[in-house]
Amino acid sequence: MDVAKKRRPAEIARGLFLLAHPGPVFFHIVAVTLCTFVAAWPHFAWSRMALLIAAHTAMQLAIAILNDYCDREQDKGSKKPKPIPLGLIHAHEALILGILFIALMLLLLWPLNGMALLISLLYLALGLSYNLGLKATPLSGIVFALFIPLIPIYAFAGMDHLPLWLLWLIPVAAVLGITLNLANSLPDLEEDRQQGVHTLAVALGVTGTFVACPLLLLLSMLLIGLLASTHVVPAQPWLLIPTLLIALAALGALPLLSGPHRPISSRKRYFYALVMICLLLAAGWLIGALI
């Protein structure tokens, strides 16, 4: 209680850092930045690109912060350092900060087109529904399957450039979204099961989740290869083939990082490795399709 009553500036700063979920938010920023640069190629409208990236960053921070606000009661029994139960950040402060970031997102999107705003509001609605209860159900995987395709569509829409072939990205990105949802759930799987949280990963179990993640990733690679080989989404083979080979090699190395019988602490590395493979696949495919 002392920490909650008297907080030093360093404690508040640590609380804000934890509240922002820096790891996942950082990877989302990398993804939207990558997609924005690809969408703008070869004519970079820097001010528009900055607004797109900043608005998405504000939205991700809002979702992350409000996630901790919604989970504040459940997090009291968590073993992980959570800023609200630790008293580093008060619940009402997190709520206000989350709302402020939503307002900032809307302000940054105001000069852009209506499609970018509409997609962002849809993404925000999915994020808030995830926070308010869907994350504790098997539907969490469906939310991620919708999350991930919206990022490139948002970037291309914001740059006033929506090629028809982008629609084929949706099924591939949806598979990657489910993969990331499962991998993200792995570090907390046992704790979620004990607390009665029925995520998709809990339904599959530890072994099932470790089996599903590489299989889904392999499925996304097969879809990309099929779309390219049939010229539905033509891509430069000199870029796409090395991308797929590197991703396949990285996929084969995943068991070295973690597994069902490895320490739980190793699962976070496994998740970050999967994120990097997904970013590599997205970058190689999108760039190869555009140049």
NORJOJO-V956550 format. One record per residue. N is the residue number from 1. RES is the residue in one small letter. SS is DSSP state (alpha for helix, beta for strand, coil for the rest). Layout:
n/res/ss
N/RES/SS
N/RES/SS
This chain:
n/res/ss
1/m/coil
2/d/alpha
3/v/alpha
4/a/alpha
5/k/alpha
6/k/coil
7/r/coil
8/r/coil
9/p/alpha
10/a/alpha
11/e/alpha
12/i/alpha
13/a/alpha
14/r/alpha
15/g/alpha
16/l/alpha
17/f/alpha
18/l/alpha
19/l/alpha
20/a/coil
21/h/coil
22/p/alpha
23/g/alpha
24/p/alpha
25/v/alpha
26/f/alpha
27/f/alpha
28/h/alpha
29/i/alpha
30/v/alpha
31/a/alpha
32/v/alpha
33/t/alpha
34/l/alpha
35/c/alpha
36/t/alpha
37/f/alpha
38/v/alpha
39/a/alpha
40/a/alpha
41/w/coil
42/p/coil
43/h/coil
44/f/coil
45/a/coil
46/w/alpha
47/s/alpha
48/r/alpha
49/m/alpha
50/a/alpha
51/l/alpha
52/l/alpha
53/i/alpha
54/a/alpha
55/a/alpha
56/h/alpha
57/t/alpha
58/a/alpha
59/m/alpha
60/q/alpha
61/l/alpha
62/a/alpha
63/i/alpha
64/a/alpha
65/i/alpha
66/l/alpha
67/n/alpha
68/d/alpha
69/y/alpha
70/c/alpha
71/d/coil
72/r/coil
73/e/coil
74/q/alpha
75/d/alpha
76/k/alpha
77/g/alpha
78/s/coil
79/k/coil
80/k/coil
81/p/coil
82/k/coil
83/p/coil
84/i/coil
85/p/coil
86/l/coil
87/g/coil
88/l/coil
89/i/coil
90/h/coil
91/a/alpha
92/h/alpha
93/e/alpha
94/a/alpha
95/l/alpha
96/i/alpha
97/l/alpha
98/g/alpha
99/i/alpha
100/l/alpha
101/f/alpha
102/i/alpha
103/a/alpha
104/l/alpha
105/m/alpha
106/l/alpha
107/l/alpha
108/l/alpha
109/l/alpha
110/w/coil
111/p/coil
112/l/coil
113/n/coil
114/g/alpha
115/m/alpha
116/a/alpha
117/l/alpha
118/l/alpha
119/i/alpha
120/s/alpha
121/l/alpha
122/l/alpha
123/y/alpha
124/l/alpha
125/a/alpha
126/l/alpha
127/g/alpha
128/l/alpha
129/s/alpha
130/y/alpha
131/n/alpha
132/l/coil
133/g/coil
134/l/alpha
135/k/alpha
136/a/alpha
137/t/coil
138/p/coil
139/l/coil
140/s/alpha
141/g/alpha
142/i/alpha
143/v/alpha
144/f/alpha
145/a/alpha
146/l/alpha
147/f/alpha
148/i/alpha
149/p/alpha
150/l/alpha
151/i/alpha
152/p/alpha
153/i/alpha
154/y/alpha
155/a/alpha
156/f/alpha
157/a/alpha
158/g/alpha
159/m/coil
160/d/coil
161/h/coil
162/l/coil
163/p/coil
164/l/alpha
165/w/alpha
166/l/alpha
167/l/alpha
168/w/alpha
169/l/alpha
170/i/alpha
171/p/alpha
172/v/alpha
173/a/alpha
174/a/alpha
175/v/alpha
176/l/alpha
177/g/alpha
178/i/alpha
179/t/alpha
180/l/alpha
181/n/alpha
182/l/alpha
183/a/alpha
184/n/alpha
185/s/alpha
186/l/alpha
187/p/coil
188/d/coil
189/l/alpha
190/e/alpha
191/e/alpha
192/d/alpha
193/r/alpha
194/q/alpha
195/q/coil
196/g/coil
197/v/coil
198/h/coil
199/t/coil
200/l/alpha
201/a/alpha
202/v/alpha
203/a/alpha
204/l/alpha
205/g/alpha
206/v/alpha
207/t/alpha
208/g/alpha
209/t/alpha
210/f/alpha
211/v/alpha
212/a/alpha
213/c/alpha
214/p/alpha
215/l/alpha
216/l/alpha
217/l/alpha
218/l/alpha
219/l/alpha
220/s/alpha
221/m/alpha
222/l/alpha
223/l/alpha
224/i/alpha
225/g/alpha
226/l/alpha
227/l/alpha
228/a/alpha
229/s/alpha
230/t/coil
231/h/coil
232/v/coil
233/v/coil
234/p/coil
235/a/coil
236/q/coil
237/p/alpha
238/w/alpha
239/l/alpha
240/l/alpha
241/i/alpha
242/p/alpha
243/t/alpha
244/l/alpha
245/l/alpha
246/i/alpha
247/a/alpha
248/l/alpha
249/a/alpha
250/a/alpha
251/l/alpha
252/g/alpha
253/a/alpha
254/l/alpha
255/p/alpha
256/l/alpha
257/l/coil
258/s/coil
259/g/coil
260/p/coil
261/h/coil
262/r/coil
263/p/coil
264/i/alpha
265/s/alpha
266/s/alpha
267/r/alpha
268/k/alpha
269/r/alpha
270/y/alpha
271/f/alpha
272/y/alpha
273/a/alpha
274/l/alpha
275/v/alpha
276/m/alpha
277/i/alpha
278/c/alpha
279/l/alpha
280/l/alpha
281/l/alpha
282/a/alpha
283/a/alpha
284/g/alpha
285/w/alpha
286/l/alpha
287/i/alpha
288/g/alpha
289/a/alpha
290/l/alpha
291/i/coil
